[in-house]
């Protein structure tokens, strides 16, 4: 696949978080994400984008598989688990995302979120589908 013409993005709000979340994606633990609906609709089902690490290097092509809206206080345990962070519990998800959205001056218990589930379509940089480096 020629991924060079695709839109790029990184997770989180800084290089360290981008690296941590990208590693979870590549490990197969993170298959979902969310953002404030106030930021707009950033993807659509079927859209493919290139995930970058914290330094801006391309790591993988992700495809949006599902896109829904929910209020922060309505997000369920299954979605929290699919986000793949911390111990994957709803309580940990709420704490981490409350902190994240507070840093961005967006947090409210009833704020609307876009909730996305995605899949890895292709790994970039010599990685196979299991996440090991083919050229290492």
ABEGO torsion letter per residue (X at the ends): XBAAABBBBBBEAEAAAAAAAAAAAAAGABABBBBBAAAEBABBBGBBBBBBBAAGBBABBBBBABBBBBBAAABBAAAAAAAGBEAGBAAAAAAAAAAAAAAAGABBAABBBBBBBBBBABBBGGBBAAGBBAAX
